[in-house]
Amino acid sequence: MSAMGGDPMGMDMDAMDVAVRPGQDRNQVLAKRLAVATVLALPVVAISMIGPLQFPGWQWVVAPLASVIAIWCAWPFHLAAWRAAKHGTSTMDTLVSLGIVASTAWSWWALLFGGAGQIGRRMGFSLIPAAGAAGGQAEMYFETAAVVTVFLLAGRLIQFRSKRRTGSALNDLLRLSPAEATLVTHHDGSRQEQTVPVSQLTVGQVFLVKPGQKVATDGVVVDGRSAIDKSLLTGESQPVEVHPGSQVAGGTVNQNGALEIRATAVGQATQLAAIARLVAAAQAGKAPVQELADRISAWLVPVVGGISLVTLAGWLLAGRGLQVAFQCAAAVLIIACPCALGLATPTALAVGTGRGAQLGILIKGPEVLESTRRVDRVALDKTGTLTEGHMTLADVLIPDGATSRQELLQLAAAVEADSDHPIARAITEAAPAVQAQVSGFDSTPAGGATATVQLLSRQSTQVAVGKPSYLAALGLTVPPAIQTAYQQASQAATAVVAGWGGRARGIVTLTDQPKADAAQAVSQLKRMGLTPVMVTGDAPGPAQGVAAAVGIAAAEVFAGVTPAGKVDQVRRLHQAGHVVAMVGDGVNDAAAIAAADLGFAMGSGTDVANHAADITLMRNQVTAVPEAIRLSRATLRVIEQNLVWAFGYNLILVPVAATGLASPMLAGVAMGISSVLVVANALRLARFPRAFGWTGRS
């Protein structure tokens, strides 16, 4: 994920601070200037360009309106240009400021001294400067200054708002931790509970976590049994059973039973704080990318200024008079006004990001686009990204025909009906509806459960559901066929054995199913020349099973990876010379998303992942990943095409203006045509993907 040292549309965003008083919001300042510029520009452009609207004295109405735009609305550009000039440099803002000032100053000169202010005069066209132009033929270009200001302010506002959202990931991480904890103390043989701020907890203190509450800080369970949802921190698709002696992390969610936990780490020593530091470090390590338009303007500004002065002096020495000399010099400045250059990035970005929003793809800024072209590895989280994020029944295996599929599911579901464990819920949801009487329920964390079940159609029997070792410990025989089938099934899925009547009868397998479009997305990435990689906190068996189902090579699967390990994996790929995109949806993915060259967050995921990412996918579809890369690449191509055209336009037409073959009016028309072509090219993005020859089908 890349970040830029300056504004990629030419103005260092810090320069905007010069135009903002302390306590003001830059977003509001930009929005206010844009609103005023838009309202005033509408009559300026309409009256200036449409002859029938030019009532007597129209120019004296247009002039002050356009001047407000050129001075107050465009003030941030002038200040940024002045700041760059004080340091002996120039940027796109220098060109913008010069163009606005030149067109406005010339227009006022024409209005006051060139005859353009005569009542009843209409806007005319003088394509080639001539000696007779002094006789009241000077033209005005107020609309040029107005249009340039409106479009560039709009581009800056889009840019600022996209960047504004990237700094809140750490705050979102901290909000995962609860504000208060229930402290448990014992005094004179009595147990007391007291609600205290989490910040007051110290190592060694015991606190209570009720079902549905978040764990206040890292610790070890001293009393109680439950299942802890660790998916935000580790990416594990199912909650983990905990009991006395189990380690738990702050920010995880207690699902059922009450737990008493002794704090082992607080404050900055917790796992949650460590992830926050990883996100901060990854974001701080990004290299700035210099914008092409600024590189061009660094030498274009002095060259254009020099040509304009040489043009003025040359025509004066040739004896053609001040009017012609000034017209030619002004034509150089106006024709070199970076309207097309300034529109190249913001218009393409606005249309591209707008189309992305329609497709559920949020691109945070132009600095993102560069990485999409260079990416060659796409690292994908499993849980919630490639998969649905919850357990479902995969299969029922009865290797030796000891029972029927329906009977196995019914009895297993009856045992699990009172459990909140994800495996129990998946079995219960998959079983056919049946009435049963259940008694004597008992469970062992990480082992299984047993109960006496009486279905309406049969006598009561004790049923056990769990690992083979759990059934064996209860005295049930586990036949070799079932043992072998269990070992094979558990390599690609979560498997449990059900048994009754003295022996194991069959196996229930459960998986976090791949999303319907996951295989299609992987196929599209491969067609684009990208290598999909799975990086997940889940166990190797389920990870390899999902990878095989969606088409990711076994060698490209990295399972059992911690949040820090995901960052390390991204760095290993970097060290191997790869440009990496990371796709995830949880807090555990946030640091890796930030460390990658290009970060994607699934919109169904956490705010932390979304803020750390360059691109947020609002659709909960994996195919949005290749689609986002294609849209970003298409937007980048359009920006580059626009910049090449705009620069070529200046390169060709500046000499034309300098040699007297184009008046300021013709220069303005040519600049307008150039701007229209740039905007038209950008508007092609509104028809993505059809306009770029891609339908999204494999």
N, C-alpha and C positions, 0 to 999 in steps of 0.2 A: 504494500500500500504506500503510495507516494504522497509527499507533501511538497509544497513549493515555498521558496523563500519570499517570493513576491507575487503580486496579483498576476495570474496568467493572461489576463486581458490587458495588461500593460501598466496598470497602476498598482504599486505596492499598497495593499489594503491598509497598512499602517499610515499611509499618507492621508487617508480619509480622516484620521484622528485630528489632523490639523484643522479640519473644517467642523469639528465637533467639540462643543464646549463641555467641560467636566460635568458629569451627571446626565448628559444626553446619551441616547441610544443611537448607535450608528445606523441601525436598521430603520429607525423612525426618521432620521435625518435624510437618508437616501430616498426613502419612500415619499417623504414630503416634497423633496426637490423634484423627483420624477413626476409626481402628481401635478405640481404647478407647471412643470415644463410641458407635460402632455396637454393640459387644458389650454395653455397659451399657444402652443404650437399648432393646434387644429385651425384656428382662424388665420394664423400667419401663413401656413402652407396653402390653405384653400384660397385665400384672397390673392396671394402672390402668383399662384399657378393657374388660376381659372379667370380668364379675362372678364367674363360677364359680372363677376363679383367685385371688380375693381371700381368702386364708387369714387366720386370726386374726393380727393384728399385721403384715399385709402392708405397711401404710403406713410402718412403721419400717424396712422393708427397702428399699422404693422410694426413700425420702427421701435416704439417703446415696448411693445409686447415682446418682440424678438430680443431686445436688449436685456430685459429681465431674465430671459432664458439664458442668453449668452454670458451674463455677468453672475447673477445669483445662483441659478440652477447649475451652471457649469463651474461654479466656484471651486469645488474639490479638484477638478482637473487643472485649473490654473494654479492652485496652491501646490499640487503635486509636481507640476512642471517647474514652478519656481524653486521648490526644494531640490529637485534634480539639478537645476541650473546652478544653484549655490555650491553643489558638489562637483560641478564641472561635467555632468553627465546629461543624457537625454533619454527619454522613454517614449512609449506610445502617448503618454499624457502630454508630452511636449508637442507632438504633432497635433493631437486633439486641440490643445490650447491655441496653438498657432493658427490652425484652420478656422476655429471659431472666431478668434480675434481678427484674423485677416478678412474673413467674409463680412463680419460685423463692421469693422472699421472702414472697409471699402464702401459698404452700403451707406454708412453715415456720411462719408465724403461725397458719394454720389448724390445723396439726398440734399446735402447742404450746399455743395459747390458744383456738382456735376449736372444740375438741371433735372435730376430725378424727382425733386420735390415739388415740381410745378403741379398746381391743382388741375385735374383733368387728364394728367398723363397716365398712360397705361404701360404695363411692362412690355417691353419689346425685345427683339432678339438682334444682337449684333455679333455674328459668328466670328468675324475676323477684325481685330483692331485696325482702325484707319485714322488718318490724320484728321478727318472731318468729325471724328467722334467727339470733339470738344463742344460741338454745338448742341449740347443737351442730350447726348446719346448715352450717357453713363447708365449702367444697369445696377440693380441692387440684388443682394444675395442673403437677405435676412433668413429666408426659409432654409438655407443651407446650414446656418448655425443652429437653428431650432431643431432640425431633424437629427443632426449629428448628436446634439446634446441628449435628446429624448432616447435615442437608441442605445447610446453608451451608458446612460444612467440605468436603463432597464437591465442591461447586461451586468453592470456592477451589482445591482440589487440581487439578481439571481445568484451571482457568485458569492456575495456576502452571506446570504441566507443559507446556502448549501454548506459553507464552511462553519457557520455558527453552531451547527448541530454536532460537530465532531468532538467537542471538548467535554461532554458530559458522561463518558463511559465510566470514569472512576467514581463519580457520584452515584451512578446506578449500581455499581458493585457494592458500595458501602450501604446502600439501602436494602441489600439482601439480608443484612444482619438486623435482627429485631432491636428495637430501642430499649426494651426492658426485659428483665429476667426474674424468675421466681426463685429467690434464694431460700435454701432449706438449711435450717440450723436446729440443733438439739440443745435444750437448756433444762437442767434439772429433770432429765428423763422425759421431757415433753418435746414433741416435734413442732417446729414453728416455720411458717412460710411468710416471706416478706418480698414484695415487689420492689426491685431496685433497678436503676439504669444499668445497662450492660457495661458502660464505661467504668462502673464501680466494682465489677467482678475482678477477683484476683485469683491467681493460680492456687488450686487446692480447695477452693470453695465448691459446694455442691448446690446445683440448681435443678429445678423441676421443669420438664418439658411435657406438656399435655398433648394428646392426639390432635393433629392439625397445626400445631405450633412449630415455629422454626427453632432450631438449636441455637442458643445464644452465642456460644463460642466453642472452640475446640475442646474436647474432653474425652473422658472414658466413662462408660456406663457402670454405675455402682449398684443400681437396682432397677428391675423391670425388664420386660422383653417387648420388642416392637419391630417394625420394619421402617427403615429410614430411606427416604427418597433422596438419592445423591446425584440425580441426573444433571443438576445445574453445575456441579463441581467436577464430576468425573465422566459424565456422558453415559453412565450405565443405564441400560434400558429398563431395568427392574429394580425396585427397592431392595435394600440389603437387610437381612435379618440381623438384629443386634440383641445382645444379652449382656449380663455383667462381665466386664472385661473388654468389651468391644470399643474400638476407637470411633469417635464421631467428629464431624467437622461443623463449625459454625456456618449458619446459612442453609443447612440441609433441613428437610421437613420430616417431622415425626408423623407417621401415618396412623398408627392405631394406639397401642398401649402407652401408658404413662411411663416416663423414664426419669431416673435421678442420675445426674451426670456430674462428675468431678472435673472442674476446669483444669486443663493442662497447658493451655496457651491463651493469651488474651491480647487485644489490641493489634499491634503490628506484627505479632508473632503468629497469627492465625493463617490458615490456608487461604481464606478469603482475601486477607491483606496481601498475601504473597501473589495471588493472581492479579490483584490491582497493581502491584509493582511491576509485574510482567507486562501488563497492558501499557503502563506509563513508559517503561523502558523501550518497548518495541516502537511506540509512537515517537519517542524522542530520537530514535536512531534512523529516521528516514532522511534520505538525501534530497535536497531541493532540485527542482528541474526548471531550467530557465525557459521562459516562453519565447517561441520563435518570433512573434511580432515585436517583442522588446529587442531581440538581437538585430532585427532589421532596422528598427527605428534608431538604434544606437548610432548608426552612421548615416541613415537616411535624413535625419533632421538637419545636421550641419550641411550636408550636401545640398538639400533643397533650399535651405536658407542662403547658401552661397550662390546657387544658381539664380535665385530671385534677385539678389543684390547685383550680380553681374548683368542680369537682364535689364534691370533698371538703368544701370550705368551705360550699358551698351546702346540702348535706344536713345538715351539723352545725348550721348556722344554722336549718334547718327543724325541728330537734329530733328527727330520726329516729334519732339514736344513732350511735356510732362504727362499729359493725359494718356497718350499711347504708351509711354514708358511705364507709367504706373499700372495701366491696364495689363500689359504683358507681365510685369512683375507680380501683380495680384493674381493673374491667371496661373502663374507657376505655383504660387502658394495654395490657391483654391484647388487646382487640379491635383496637387499633392496632398490635399487635406485627407487625412487617413480615415475617411468615412468607410470605404470598403474594407480597409485593414482593420478598423475598429469594429466593424460589424461582423467580420469573418468568424471570430470566436463566439461572441455572445449570441448571435442569431442561430448559428448551428447548435450551440449548446442548449439554447432555449427550446428549439424545435426538437432536438434529440432527446432532451430530458423530458419534454412534454409528451413525446411519443412513448418514452419509457414508462412514464406514469400511467398512461393508458394501458400499457402492457403489464403493469404491476412491477416495474423495474425502476428503482430510485437511484440515480447516479449522483453522487454528492458533489462533483465538481470536475472541471476540465483536466485537473492533474491526474484523475483516475484513468483517462482515456489512453495515455501513453503506455501504461502497464498492460492493457488488454491486448495490445499488438505483440508484446514480447513474451507473454506467458506461454510456457510449454508444459507445465505440470499443474494439474488441478487436484488439490488435496481436499477430500470430502469427508466430513464427519458422517458417522453411520446413523446414530439414533436421532430421529426427528428430521434428518436431512435426506438420507437415502431411504429411510424407513418411516413407517407411520408413527412410531414412538410409543406403541403400546403392544402388549403381548396378545396373540390370538392363537387359536388351535391350528396346528399344522397337520397332524395326522394321529391316527390311533393304530398302533401296531400290536398284533396278536400272533406272534411267531408260531406257536404250537396249537392254535385253535382252541385254547382252554376256555374261551368265553366268546361273546359277541361284542361287536363295537358298541352297540347301543347299551348293553348291560354294563360294560366297563365305564362308559361315560356317565351313565346314570348314577352308579354307585360312587364313583370318584367325585361327581358334582355334589352328591348328598353330603359327603364328608367335608367338602370344601365350602359348603354354602354359608357357613358362619365366619369364614375367614376373609380378611381384607387384603390378603397377599395377592399381588398381581397374577401369579400363576393360578391361584384359587379362583380369582375372578374370571380369568380366561377360560378355565375348565367349566365353571358354572354357566357362563354365557353360551358356551358351545353345546352343552348337553340339552337334550330334548326335555321339555317341561314334564315333571313327574312329581307326584306326591309321595313323600317319604317321612318316616319318623326317625329322628336322629337323637341319639343319647350317648353319653360318655365321651364327648369330644375331647381330644388331647392333642397337643402339638409340640414339636421339638424344633427350635430355631435351626435353620439350615439342614434339617433332617426330613421332616414330613409331618403328617397328621394321621390320626386314627379316630374312628368312631363306630358305634354300633348303629347299623342302618337297617330299617325294615321298609321295604317297598310294598305297595299294596298287593303285588302279584307274587310275593315270596316271603319266606321266613326271615327273621332278623339275622344279621350276620355282622361280624366285626370286619371292617374294611380299613386297610392301610394304604396311604398314598404318600410317596416320597422317593428317596434314593434307594437303590438296592440294598445298601448297607443298613438303612433304617428298617426296611422290611425284615432283613436277616436278623437284626437285633431283636425284633419282636417274635422271632421264632418261625417266620414264614420261609419256605424254600424258594430260592430264585433259580429256576432252571437255566442251564447253560445257554439255551436258545434266546431266552429273554435277556440274560446278562450280555451276550454278544450284540443283540439288537440295540440294547441300551447304550453300549459303548459307541456303536456306529452312529446312532441318532444324536448323541450328545456332542459329537464332533461338529455338527452344523446347526444345532438347535438346543433349546432347553428341554430336557426330557425328565419325566417322572414315571415311576412304576406304581401300578395299582394291584393289590392282591387281597384275597380273602380265602377262607376255607383251607388255611395251611400253606398256601403257595401264591407266588406272584402270577398274575393272569395276563397282563399286557402292559403296554407303554403308551403314554400320552406325550406327544411332542408339541412344543409351543415355540413360536418365533415372533419376532418383531418384523412383520411383513414388509418387504420393499414397497415403496410407493409405486403406483401403477405406471408412472412415467419414468422411473429411475433407469431402467434398462435403455429406454429410448434416449435419455439424456446422456448416458455414458457413450452410447453409439454415436451421437452427434458430436461429442467432444473428440472422440477418436477420428471422426471424419474431418474435423478441423485441424488435425495434426497434434492434438493435445493428449497427454497421457494422464488418465485418471488414477488417483492414489487414494486409498482409504486410510484415514487416521482416526482411531476410535479408542475410547476408554473401555469398550466392551471386551469380553473374553475372546480368545482366538477362534473357538468353534463357531459361535454365532456370527462373528465378523467374516470368516471365510465363507460361511453359508450364504450370507447376503451378497458378498463380493461375487461369488460364482453365479448367483441368480441375476445380477445386473450387468455382468460382463467385465468386472475388474480382475486383472490378473492376480493370482495368488501371491506372486512376488511383490506386488504393489500394495499389500495389506499390512498395516502396522496396528496391532491390537494391544489392549491392556495399557494404553498410553495415558499418562497423567497430563493435566493442563500444561505443566512445564515441559513434559516430554513432547507435547504437540509442537511447542515453540522450537524445541531442539530439532525435531524432525524437519520443520520448515527451514531451519538454519542449515541442516545437513544437505538438503536439496539445493540451497543457495551455494554452499561450498562446492557442490558437484557441478556448478555452473548453470543451474536451472533458474528460471523465473517462475515464481510460484503464486498460484491463486489458492486461497483457503476458503472453503465453504462450510459454514456451521450455523448453529442456532442457539447454543447455550452459553452460559457464563464460562464453562470449561473451554469453549472455543475462542473466547474473546481475545486472549493474548496471542494465540496463533493467527487469528484473523488480522490483528494489528501488525504482527511481525511479517506477514506475507507481503509480496509486492502488490497483490490485489486481493482485497478482502470482500467476501460475500456473506451476507447474513440472511437466512430465511426469515420472512416476515412473521412467521408463526412462532419464532423464537423469542429470546429475551431482549429487553431494551439494551442491555449491555453489549450483546453481540451486534445489534443494529447500529449502535453508536460507534463501535470499533471498526465497522466495515466501511469500505468505499462504496459498495453497491448493496442496497437492501432489496430483497425479492419479496414483494408483498403477496404474490401468489405462492401458495404452499406446494409448488411444483418444481421438481428438479430440472425440468427442461427449460426453466427460466434462466438457468446458469449459462448454457451455450447461447441462448437468445440474447442475454445481457451482454455477453462478450461480442457477439456479432453487431449488436446495436452500438456499443461503445466504439468498436472499430470503424463502423460506418460513419459515426459522428466525427471521429478523428480524421477520416479520409476527407469528409466534406470541409472540415476546418482547414486542412492543409490545402485542398483545392482552392478554397476561398482566398487563403493567404497568398498562394502562388499567383492567382489571377489578379488580386489587388496590387501585389508588388509589381507584376508585369505591366499592369495598367499605368502605374506611376513611372516605371522605367521608360515606357514608350511615349506617353503623352506629356511628360514634363518638358522634354526637348521641343515638342510641337508647340507648347505654350510659350516657351522662351523665344522661339524664332518668329513669333507674331502670327502664327497660323491658327490661333485659337484665342478668342476673347474670354474675359472672365465668365460671360454668359455661357459660351460653348464649353468652357471648363466645368462650369456648374452642371450643365446638361450631361457631359461625359461622366462626371463624378456620380451623378444621379443614376445613369445607366449602369455604371459599374456596381453601384450599391444594389440596384434592383437585381442584377445578375447574381450577386453574392447571396441576397435573400432568397431568390428563386432556387438556387442550388441548395440552400439550407432547408427549404420547404420540402425537398424530396424526402427528407427524413420523416416527414409526417405520414408517408406511405410505406414506411418500413414494416415488414420485410419485403413486401411485394416490389417496391421500387429498386431493391437491391438483389433481386433474383433469388430469393430464398424463401421457402414456404414454411420451414421449420419441421418438415417431415423427414424421417430417416429414409 
